[in-house]
Amino acid sequence: MHQDDTTGGQGEGAARRRFLTLATGAATAAGLGAVAGCGTGDTGDAGGAKGGGAGGGAPAGGPSAPGGFDVTAENAKPGNADWHVTKAGPARAVEGFADKVSVLPGESFGLHVSTTAPRFTVSAYRMGWYGGARARLVWRSEALPGVRQPEHTLDAATRMVRARWPRTATVDTKGWPEGCYLLRLDAQGGEGGQRFVPVTVRSAATAGRTVVVNAVATWQAYNRWGGHSSYDGPSGGYSSRSLAVTFDRPYEYDDGAGLFLVYEAPLLALAERLGIPLAYATTSDVAREKRLLEGAAAVLSLGHDEYWSPEQRAHFTAARDAGTNIAVLGANCCFRRIRLEPSELGPERTLVCYKTSYDQDPGHKRGHPATTDFRSAPGADPESSLLGVIYDGYPVDAPYVVTNPGHWLFEGTGVKAGDRFAHLVGVEYDKVDTGFPTPRPIEILAHSPVVCEGRPSHADTAYHTVPSGAGVFATGTMRWVEALDATGDGSSGANHSLDARAGALTTRVTENLLRAFAAGPAGRAHPAQDNVKAVYGS
């Protein structure tokens, strides 16, 4: 999508809201938005289908991770399938946020909750597999007194929405295992209501493990709580967007869960079911801690991971160059360059991204990198140099077409050349484009024709290897993680009409990928065989 305010006469904001409708279905963006063009400007999406899901069987056995956390033993514990929000209640019945995006096990964090009810409880669910339940209740509070917090504030200079709410409760995570958590707030009395608050209990070290990275910066950029996001404001126009957004507010999408349920939870469930050694972090943690990824077997960028700081990108790159495999299980990854700044509640709680107005950014005037697209001047550094693929546009809805059925990642799928999987390419897509910096050798596994607002192109699933032995895999489509939960014949319209064939394909390929990447530098056992010329003909 174009990044200026000329697209279809509606601007980036309206186009982005149309994107949300296309990406997640009408439920989360009903009534929003108009037209958009195909291009590579403003991109991303937000939550949609819920994160429950099918699948059977106990966790497959796997080695315990260095450091002692045993994901198989954790997932053998009884799950709690009643973790969902089932009674959201009125818009402001209960909502909240944590004053830390992540904590180490045993650390505490503050909850800032607003509710119209006289009381509320907090239930902490660790998200994973748990025999298909997808969550385990780790802790529940007593009934806490409810209070209606003040209205949010709006910063005049950046249009940043902030909820300056006093701390309601302090949560101690002693005894909580590492992992991804959703805290469910349950209002008691009044009109009732439920909402989520996400928090990550992060790993202190990742050596020998596969690192699940929650894309919290992207969740926050798309958060329209209080009427403003990094894309638009109440008017729907690009010019009214926030130039900075903060974690000091609840998430609007998916009942407060942000983008976790659609773009991350299905992958998390699969990885935990496999029992491979896992570690847990957020994009903020990777940016802050230079050595966090040292010795990691692999690092996973999940379904939509668009907003990266230069520090995060540098640490991913250093890990790759030291032999850590990288999997990009979405599209439009590493597209926006951001800067993390403190808020009143702590460090790295303000996300700055001026986009086309970067020259107005006080931080840029002080010498910080421009908070615009990585591929754009000044300081252009296209994401393809790390990922192998580059973002090519939206919106599309197209079949996924297998090109290289003999590739090791397709083992056990039974696919043949030309096999098609309806709706699996969308709503954004990436491709191999050697007009941008592209690591070689690189293999294209699927080369899927798309037509994006009248412009013919292709979406590519690609795998490349680098001298350190690391393998880098990119799906080329944003619907990969969502497809892991696809069942039935697609006629219900759920999960963008993805069907069980797409679910089976993505599940088996992802299993092959995770097992191979957990074993060490994948390029040593599976060096890439360059086929760009054969696929593209030049």
VEXDREN-2710 file (C-alpha; in Angstrom, 1 decimal):
% VEXDREN-2710
k/r/px/py/pz
1/MET/0.0/0.0/0.0
2/HIS/1.2/3.5/-0.7
3/GLN/2.5/5.4/2.3
4/ASP/1.3/8.9/1.3
5/ASP/-2.1/10.4/1.6
6/THR/-3.1/9.9/-2.0
7/THR/-4.3/6.3/-2.1
8/GLY/-7.8/6.2/-3.5
9/GLY/-8.5/9.6/-2.2
10/GLN/-8.8/8.1/1.3
11/GLY/-5.2/8.1/2.6
12/GLU/-3.2/5.6/4.5
13/GLY/-5.6/5.6/7.5
14/ALA/-8.7/4.5/5.6
15/ALA/-6.7/2.1/3.5
16/ARG/-5.2/0.6/6.6
17/ARG/-8.6/0.1/8.1
18/ARG/-9.7/-1.6/5.0
19/PHE/-6.7/-3.8/5.4
20/LEU/-7.8/-4.8/8.9
21/THR/-11.2/-5.8/7.5
22/LEU/-9.6/-7.9/4.8
23/ALA/-7.0/-9.5/7.0
24/THR/-9.1/-10.4/10.0
25/GLY/-12.7/-10.5/8.8
26/ALA/-15.5/-8.0/9.5
27/ALA/-15.8/-8.9/13.2
28/THR/-12.9/-6.7/14.4
29/ALA/-13.2/-3.9/11.9
30/ALA/-16.9/-3.7/11.1
31/GLY/-17.9/-0.5/9.4
32/LEU/-14.4/0.6/8.9
33/GLY/-12.8/1.8/5.9
34/ALA/-12.6/2.4/2.3
35/VAL/-10.2/1.9/-0.5
36/ALA/-6.6/1.0/-0.8
37/GLY/-4.0/0.5/-3.5
38/CYS/-1.5/-2.3/-4.1
39/GLY/1.9/-1.3/-3.0
40/THR/4.6/-1.4/-0.4
41/GLY/3.8/1.5/1.9
42/ASP/1.6/1.1/4.9
43/THR/1.0/-2.5/5.8
44/GLY/0.1/-4.8/8.6
45/ASP/-3.0/-6.2/10.3
46/ALA/-4.8/-7.0/13.4
47/GLY/-6.5/-9.8/15.3
48/GLY/-9.4/-11.8/14.0
49/ALA/-10.3/-15.4/14.5
50/LYS/-10.0/-16.7/18.0
51/GLY/-7.0/-18.8/19.1
52/GLY/-8.8/-22.0/20.1
53/GLY/-8.4/-24.9/17.8
54/ALA/-8.4/-28.5/16.9
55/GLY/-5.7/-31.0/17.0
56/GLY/-5.3/-34.1/19.1
57/GLY/-2.8/-36.1/21.0
58/ALA/-0.4/-35.5/23.9
59/PRO/2.7/-33.5/23.3
60/ALA/5.3/-35.4/21.3
61/GLY/8.4/-36.1/23.3
62/GLY/11.4/-33.8/23.0
63/PRO/14.6/-33.0/24.8
64/SER/14.4/-30.6/27.7
65/ALA/16.0/-27.2/27.0
66/PRO/19.3/-26.1/28.5
67/GLY/18.5/-24.3/31.7
68/GLY/16.0/-26.9/32.8
69/PHE/12.7/-25.7/31.3
70/ASP/10.9/-28.8/29.9
71/VAL/8.2/-27.7/27.5
72/THR/6.9/-31.3/27.2
73/ALA/6.5/-31.7/30.9
74/GLU/4.7/-28.4/31.1
75/ASN/2.3/-29.3/28.4
76/ALA/1.6/-32.7/30.0
77/LYS/-0.2/-30.8/32.8
78/PRO/-4.0/-30.5/32.5
79/GLY/-5.1/-27.5/30.4
80/ASN/-8.0/-25.2/30.9
81/ALA/-10.2/-24.8/27.8
82/ASP/-12.3/-22.2/29.4
83/TRP/-9.7/-19.4/29.0
84/HIS/-11.5/-17.6/26.2
85/VAL/-13.4/-14.3/26.6
86/THR/-17.0/-15.4/26.2
87/LYS/-18.8/-12.3/27.7
88/ALA/-17.0/-9.2/26.6
89/GLY/-19.6/-6.9/28.0
90/PRO/-19.9/-3.2/27.1
91/ALA/-17.0/-1.4/25.5
92/ARG/-15.5/0.0/28.8
93/ALA/-16.8/-2.6/31.2
94/VAL/-13.3/-3.8/32.2
95/GLU/-10.0/-3.3/30.5
96/GLY/-6.4/-2.9/31.5
97/PHE/-2.7/-3.1/30.7
98/ALA/0.5/-4.3/32.3
99/ASP/3.3/-1.8/33.1
100/LYS/5.9/-4.3/31.8
101/VAL/5.7/-6.0/28.5
102/SER/7.7/-8.9/29.8
103/VAL/9.2/-10.1/33.1
104/LEU/11.7/-12.7/34.1
105/PRO/10.2/-15.6/36.1
106/GLY/9.6/-14.5/39.7
107/GLU/9.5/-10.8/38.9
108/SER/6.4/-8.7/39.5
109/PHE/4.6/-6.2/37.4
110/GLY/1.8/-3.8/37.9
111/LEU/-1.7/-4.0/36.5
112/HIS/-3.6/-0.8/35.6
113/VAL/-7.3/-1.7/35.3
114/SER/-10.4/0.4/34.7
115/THR/-13.9/-1.1/35.3
116/THR/-17.4/0.0/35.8
117/ALA/-17.9/-3.0/38.1
118/PRO/-17.4/-3.0/41.9
119/ARG/-15.0/-5.9/41.7
120/PHE/-12.9/-7.9/39.3
121/THR/-10.6/-10.9/39.3
122/VAL/-7.4/-11.6/37.3
123/SER/-6.7/-15.1/35.9
124/ALA/-3.3/-15.8/34.4
125/TYR/-3.3/-18.3/31.6
126/ARG/-0.1/-19.7/30.2
127/MET/-0.7/-20.2/26.4
128/GLY/0.6/-23.4/24.7
129/TRP/-0.8/-26.8/23.7
130/TYR/-2.1/-28.6/26.7
131/GLY/-3.7/-31.4/24.7
132/GLY/-5.5/-29.0/22.5
133/ALA/-6.9/-26.8/25.4
134/ARG/-4.3/-24.2/24.4
135/ALA/-4.0/-22.7/27.9
136/ARG/-3.3/-23.6/31.5
137/LEU/-4.5/-21.5/34.5
138/VAL/-1.4/-20.7/36.5
139/TRP/-2.8/-18.2/39.0
140/ARG/-6.0/-16.4/39.9
141/SER/-6.5/-13.4/42.2
142/GLU/-9.0/-12.8/44.8
143/ALA/-11.7/-10.3/44.1
144/LEU/-10.2/-6.9/43.8
145/PRO/-11.9/-3.5/44.2
146/GLY/-12.9/-2.0/40.9
147/VAL/-12.5/1.7/39.9
148/ARG/-13.4/3.6/36.8
149/GLN/-10.1/5.2/35.7
150/PRO/-9.8/8.7/34.2
151/GLU/-10.2/9.3/30.4
152/HIS/-7.1/8.9/28.3
153/THR/-4.9/11.9/27.4
154/LEU/-3.7/12.9/23.9
155/ASP/-0.3/14.4/23.3
156/ALA/-0.6/17.5/21.1
157/ALA/2.8/17.0/19.4
158/THR/2.5/13.3/18.5
159/ARG/-1.2/12.5/18.9
160/MET/-0.1/9.7/21.3
161/VAL/-2.9/8.2/23.4
162/ARG/-1.9/7.4/26.9
163/ALA/-4.0/6.0/29.8
164/ARG/-2.5/7.7/32.9
165/TRP/-4.1/5.2/35.3
166/PRO/-2.8/4.5/38.8
167/ARG/-1.7/1.0/39.4
168/THR/-4.5/-1.2/40.5
169/ALA/-2.7/-4.4/41.6
170/THR/0.8/-5.9/41.7
171/VAL/1.2/-9.4/40.3
172/ASP/4.0/-11.6/41.5
173/THR/5.1/-14.3/38.9
174/LYS/6.8/-16.5/41.4
175/GLY/6.3/-20.1/40.3
176/TRP/5.1/-19.1/36.8
177/PRO/6.9/-21.0/34.0
178/GLU/8.4/-19.2/31.1
179/GLY/6.0/-18.5/28.3
180/CYS/3.3/-16.4/26.7
181/TYR/0.5/-15.4/29.0
182/LEU/-3.0/-13.9/28.6
183/LEU/-4.4/-12.4/31.8
184/ARG/-8.1/-12.4/31.8
185/LEU/-9.9/-9.7/33.6
186/ASP/-13.4/-10.7/34.8
187/ALA/-15.7/-7.9/36.0
188/GLN/-18.0/-9.0/38.9
189/GLY/-21.2/-7.2/39.3
190/GLY/-22.6/-4.3/37.3
191/GLU/-22.8/-5.1/33.6
192/GLY/-20.0/-7.7/33.8
193/GLY/-17.4/-8.1/31.1
194/GLN/-14.1/-9.8/30.3
195/ARG/-10.9/-8.6/28.6
196/PHE/-7.3/-9.9/28.1
197/VAL/-4.0/-8.4/29.1
198/PRO/-1.0/-10.0/27.4
199/VAL/2.4/-10.4/29.2
200/THR/5.4/-12.5/28.4
201/VAL/7.4/-14.4/31.1
202/ARG/10.7/-14.2/29.2
203/SER/13.7/-16.5/29.2
204/ALA/16.9/-15.3/30.7
205/ALA/19.0/-17.2/28.2
206/THR/18.2/-18.9/24.8
207/ALA/21.3/-21.0/24.1
208/GLY/20.2/-24.3/22.5
209/ARG/16.6/-23.3/22.2
210/THR/14.2/-22.1/19.6
211/VAL/13.1/-18.5/20.5
212/VAL/9.4/-17.5/20.2
213/VAL/9.4/-13.7/19.8
214/ASN/6.1/-11.9/20.5
215/ALA/5.8/-9.1/18.0
216/VAL/4.6/-6.5/20.6
217/ALA/5.8/-3.5/18.6
218/THR/3.6/-4.4/15.7
219/TRP/0.7/-5.2/18.1
220/GLN/1.0/-1.7/19.5
221/ALA/1.3/0.1/16.1
222/TYR/-2.0/-1.3/15.1
223/ASN/-3.7/-0.6/18.4
224/ARG/-6.5/1.9/18.0
225/TRP/-7.5/2.1/21.7
226/GLY/-8.4/5.7/22.4
227/GLY/-9.1/6.4/18.7
228/HIS/-5.5/6.7/17.4
229/SER/-2.9/4.2/16.0
230/SER/0.2/4.5/13.9
231/TYR/-2.1/4.6/10.8
232/ASP/-4.9/7.0/11.5
233/GLY/-7.0/8.9/14.1
234/PRO/-10.7/9.3/14.6
235/SER/-11.1/11.1/11.2
236/GLY/-9.7/8.0/9.4
237/GLY/-7.0/10.0/7.7
238/TYR/-3.3/9.4/7.5
239/SER/-2.5/12.9/8.7
240/SER/-4.3/12.3/12.0
241/ARG/-2.2/9.2/12.8
242/SER/-0.1/8.9/15.9
243/LEU/3.6/9.7/15.4
244/ALA/4.3/7.8/18.6
245/VAL/2.3/5.1/20.4
246/THR/2.7/3.8/23.9
247/PHE/2.2/0.5/25.8
248/ASP/0.6/2.6/28.5
249/ARG/-2.9/1.7/27.3
250/PRO/-5.0/-1.5/26.7
251/TYR/-5.2/-3.2/23.4
252/GLU/-8.4/-2.8/21.4
253/TYR/-8.2/-5.8/19.2
254/ASP/-9.3/-9.3/20.1
255/ASP/-10.7/-8.3/23.5
256/GLY/-7.4/-6.9/24.6
257/ALA/-5.1/-9.7/23.2
258/GLY/-3.6/-7.5/20.5
259/LEU/-2.5/-9.5/17.5
260/PHE/-1.5/-12.6/19.6
261/LEU/-4.4/-14.9/19.0
262/VAL/-4.4/-14.9/15.2
263/TYR/-0.8/-14.5/14.3
264/GLU/1.1/-16.2/17.2
265/ALA/-1.0/-18.6/19.3
266/PRO/-1.5/-21.3/16.6
267/LEU/2.3/-21.5/16.0
268/LEU/3.0/-21.5/19.8
269/ALA/0.6/-24.4/20.2
270/LEU/2.3/-26.4/17.4
271/ALA/5.8/-25.7/18.7
272/GLU/4.9/-26.7/22.3
273/ARG/3.1/-29.8/21.0
274/LEU/6.3/-30.9/19.3
275/GLY/8.2/-30.6/22.6
276/ILE/11.2/-28.9/21.1
277/PRO/13.3/-26.7/23.5
278/LEU/11.7/-23.3/23.5
279/ALA/12.6/-19.9/24.9
280/TYR/10.3/-16.8/25.0
281/ALA/11.0/-13.1/24.4
282/THR/9.4/-10.0/22.9
283/THR/10.7/-7.8/20.2
284/SER/11.5/-5.2/22.9
285/ASP/13.7/-7.8/24.8
286/VAL/15.6/-8.7/21.6
287/ALA/16.2/-5.0/20.9
288/ARG/17.4/-4.3/24.4
289/GLU/19.6/-7.3/25.2
290/LYS/22.5/-7.6/22.7
291/ARG/23.4/-11.1/23.8
292/LEU/19.9/-12.5/24.3
293/LEU/20.0/-14.6/21.1
294/GLU/23.6/-15.9/21.7
295/GLY/23.7/-19.6/21.1
296/ALA/20.0/-19.9/20.1
297/ALA/19.2/-22.8/17.8
298/ALA/16.6/-20.7/16.0
299/VAL/14.5/-17.6/16.3
300/LEU/10.9/-17.3/15.1
301/SER/9.3/-14.2/13.7
302/LEU/5.6/-14.9/13.8
303/GLY/2.6/-14.1/11.6
304/HIS/2.9/-10.3/11.5
305/ASP/6.1/-8.7/12.7
306/GLU/6.4/-5.4/10.8
307/TYR/7.9/-2.8/13.2
308/TRP/11.6/-3.3/14.1
309/SER/14.1/-1.1/15.8
310/PRO/17.6/-1.0/14.3
311/GLU/18.8/-2.8/17.4
312/GLN/16.4/-5.7/16.9
313/ARG/17.5/-6.1/13.3
314/ALA/21.2/-5.9/14.3
315/HIS/20.7/-8.6/16.9
316/PHE/18.8/-10.9/14.5
317/THR/21.5/-10.4/11.9
318/ALA/24.3/-11.2/14.4
319/ALA/22.5/-14.3/15.5
320/ARG/22.2/-15.5/11.9
321/ASP/25.8/-14.8/11.3
322/ALA/26.7/-16.9/14.3
323/GLY/24.7/-19.9/13.1
324/THR/21.2/-19.3/14.5
325/ASN/18.4/-20.2/12.1
326/ILE/15.7/-17.6/11.4
327/ALA/12.1/-18.5/10.5
328/VAL/9.7/-15.7/9.2
329/LEU/6.2/-17.3/9.5
330/GLY/4.4/-14.3/8.0
331/ALA/4.8/-11.5/5.6
332/ASN/5.7/-7.8/5.7
333/CYS/8.4/-8.5/8.2
334/CYS/11.0/-6.0/9.3
335/PHE/9.4/-3.3/7.2
336/ARG/9.2/-0.2/9.5
337/ARG/12.2/1.2/11.3
338/ILE/11.2/2.4/14.8
339/ARG/12.7/3.9/17.9
340/LEU/11.9/2.8/21.4
341/GLU/11.8/5.4/24.1
342/PRO/10.7/5.4/27.8
343/SER/7.2/6.4/29.1
344/GLU/6.3/7.6/32.5
345/LEU/6.0/3.9/33.5
346/GLY/9.4/2.6/32.3
347/PRO/11.8/2.1/29.5
348/GLU/11.0/1.0/26.0
349/ARG/7.3/1.8/26.4
350/THR/7.0/4.4/23.6
351/LEU/7.2/3.4/20.0
352/VAL/8.2/6.2/17.7
353/CYS/7.6/5.9/13.9
354/TYR/7.1/9.2/12.0
355/LYS/7.0/7.4/8.6
356/THR/6.9/9.9/5.8
357/SER/7.2/12.8/8.3
358/TYR/10.5/11.5/9.6
359/ASP/12.2/14.9/9.0
360/GLN/9.9/16.3/11.7
361/ASP/11.0/13.8/14.3
362/PRO/13.0/15.5/17.1
363/GLY/15.0/12.3/17.6
364/HIS/16.0/12.2/14.0
365/LYS/17.1/15.8/14.3
366/ARG/19.3/14.7/17.2
367/GLY/21.0/12.1/15.0
368/HIS/18.8/9.0/15.4
369/PRO/18.0/6.9/12.3
370/ALA/14.9/8.0/10.4
371/THR/11.8/6.2/11.6
372/THR/10.5/5.4/8.2
373/ASP/10.6/2.2/6.0
374/PHE/13.8/0.3/6.2
375/ARG/14.0/0.3/2.4
376/SER/13.6/4.1/2.2
377/ALA/16.2/6.9/2.3
378/PRO/17.8/8.1/4.4
379/GLY/19.7/5.1/5.5
380/ALA/18.0/2.7/3.1
381/ASP/18.5/-1.0/4.2
382/PRO/15.9/-3.2/2.5
383/GLU/14.7/-6.1/4.6
384/SER/15.6/-8.6/1.9
385/SER/19.2/-8.5/2.9
386/LEU/18.2/-10.4/6.1
387/LEU/15.1/-12.2/5.1
388/GLY/15.8/-13.2/1.5
389/VAL/12.3/-12.0/0.4
390/ILE/10.9/-8.5/0.3
391/TYR/7.4/-7.1/0.9
392/ASP/5.6/-6.6/-2.4
393/GLY/2.1/-5.4/-1.5
394/TYR/-1.5/-6.0/-0.6
395/PRO/-4.4/-6.8/-0.8
396/VAL/-4.4/-10.2/-2.4
397/ASP/-6.3/-13.4/-1.9
398/ALA/-4.8/-16.2/-4.0
399/PRO/-4.0/-19.9/-4.1
400/TYR/-0.6/-21.0/-2.8
401/VAL/1.2/-22.9/-5.7
402/VAL/3.9/-25.5/-5.0
403/THR/6.9/-25.1/-7.2
404/ASN/9.6/-27.3/-5.7
405/PRO/7.7/-30.4/-4.3
406/GLY/11.0/-32.4/-3.7
407/HIS/12.3/-29.9/-1.2
408/TRP/13.0/-31.3/2.2
409/LEU/10.5/-29.0/3.8
410/PHE/7.7/-30.6/1.8
411/GLU/8.6/-34.1/3.1
412/GLY/5.5/-36.0/4.1
413/THR/3.0/-33.6/2.5
414/GLY/2.5/-35.6/-0.7
415/VAL/2.5/-32.4/-2.8
416/LYS/3.2/-32.3/-6.5
417/ALA/4.4/-29.5/-8.7
418/GLY/1.5/-27.1/-9.4
419/ASP/-0.7/-28.2/-6.4
420/ARG/-2.8/-25.3/-5.3
421/PHE/-4.1/-24.4/-1.8
422/ALA/-7.0/-21.9/-2.0
423/HIS/-6.7/-18.6/-0.1
424/LEU/-3.4/-19.4/1.5
425/VAL/-1.7/-16.3/0.0
426/GLY/-3.0/-13.1/1.6
427/VAL/-3.6/-10.5/2.6
428/GLU/0.0/-9.3/2.3
429/TYR/2.7/-11.1/0.5
430/ASP/6.5/-11.2/0.0
431/LYS/8.6/-12.3/-3.0
432/VAL/12.1/-12.8/-4.1
433/ASP/13.2/-9.8/-6.0
434/THR/16.9/-9.6/-7.0
435/GLY/16.5/-5.9/-7.7
436/PHE/17.0/-5.6/-4.0
437/PRO/19.9/-7.1/-1.9
438/THR/19.2/-10.8/-1.9
439/PRO/21.3/-13.5/-0.2
440/ARG/22.3/-16.3/-2.4
441/PRO/21.9/-19.3/-2.7
442/ILE/18.2/-19.0/-2.3
443/GLU/15.5/-21.6/-3.1
444/ILE/12.0/-20.8/-4.0
445/LEU/9.6/-23.6/-2.8
446/ALA/6.3/-22.0/-3.8
447/HIS/5.8/-19.4/-6.5
448/SER/2.2/-18.2/-6.4
449/PRO/0.7/-15.9/-9.0
450/VAL/-1.2/-12.9/-7.5
451/VAL/-2.9/-9.9/-9.0
452/CYS/-2.6/-7.0/-6.6
453/GLU/-5.0/-4.1/-7.6
454/GLY/-4.5/-5.0/-11.3
455/ARG/-0.7/-5.6/-11.0
456/PRO/0.5/-9.1/-11.7
457/SER/3.1/-10.5/-9.4
458/HIS/4.1/-13.5/-7.3
459/ALA/4.3/-14.5/-3.7
460/ASP/7.3/-16.7/-2.9
461/THR/8.1/-19.1/-0.1
462/ALA/11.9/-19.1/0.1
463/TYR/14.8/-20.7/2.0
464/HIS/18.4/-19.5/1.9
465/THR/21.5/-20.4/3.7
466/VAL/24.5/-18.3/4.8
467/PRO/28.2/-19.0/5.4
468/SER/27.6/-19.5/9.2
469/GLY/25.4/-22.5/8.3
470/ALA/22.2/-20.8/9.4
471/GLY/19.1/-21.4/7.4
472/VAL/16.5/-18.6/6.8
473/PHE/13.0/-19.5/5.9
474/ALA/10.2/-17.1/4.9
475/THR/6.6/-18.1/4.1
476/GLY/5.9/-15.2/1.8
477/THR/2.3/-15.0/3.1
478/MET/0.6/-13.5/6.2
479/ARG/-1.9/-16.3/6.5
480/TRP/0.6/-19.1/7.3
481/VAL/0.1/-19.1/11.1
482/GLU/-3.6/-18.6/10.8
483/ALA/-3.8/-21.6/8.4
484/LEU/-2.4/-23.9/11.1
485/ASP/-5.8/-23.9/12.6
486/ALA/-7.8/-24.4/9.3
487/THR/-10.2/-27.3/9.3
488/GLY/-13.2/-28.4/7.2
489/ASP/-13.8/-27.5/3.5
490/GLY/-13.6/-23.7/3.9
491/SER/-17.3/-23.2/3.1
492/SER/-18.0/-21.6/6.6
493/GLY/-15.8/-18.6/5.7
494/ALA/-13.8/-18.9/8.9
495/ASN/-10.0/-18.4/8.7
496/HIS/-10.5/-16.7/5.3
497/SER/-12.0/-19.8/3.9
498/LEU/-8.8/-21.8/4.4
499/ASP/-9.6/-25.5/4.4
500/ALA/-8.2/-28.6/6.0
501/ARG/-5.8/-29.2/3.1
502/ALA/-4.1/-25.8/3.8
503/GLY/-4.1/-26.7/7.5
504/ALA/-2.4/-30.0/6.9
505/LEU/0.2/-28.5/4.5
506/THR/1.2/-25.7/6.7
507/THR/1.3/-27.9/9.8
508/ARG/3.5/-30.5/8.2
509/VAL/5.9/-28.0/6.6
510/THR/6.1/-26.1/9.9
511/GLU/6.8/-29.3/11.8
512/ASN/9.6/-30.2/9.4
513/LEU/11.0/-26.7/9.7
514/LEU/10.9/-26.5/13.5
515/ARG/12.5/-29.9/14.0
516/ALA/15.3/-29.1/11.5
517/PHE/15.9/-25.7/12.9
518/ALA/16.0/-26.9/16.5
519/ALA/18.8/-29.3/15.5
520/GLY/21.3/-26.6/14.8
521/PRO/22.5/-24.6/11.7
522/ALA/20.2/-26.0/9.0
523/GLY/22.4/-25.1/6.2
524/ARG/24.9/-27.8/7.1
525/ALA/22.4/-30.6/6.6
526/HIS/20.3/-28.7/4.1
527/PRO/22.3/-26.2/2.0
528/ALA/20.1/-24.1/-0.3
529/GLN/20.2/-24.9/-4.0
530/ASP/19.6/-21.7/-5.9
531/ASN/16.7/-21.8/-8.3
532/VAL/15.9/-18.2/-8.9
533/LYS/16.8/-18.3/-12.6
534/ALA/14.8/-21.5/-13.1
535/VAL/11.7/-20.0/-11.5
536/TYR/11.9/-16.4/-12.8
537/GLY/13.6/-17.1/-16.0
538/SER/16.2/-14.4/-15.6
END
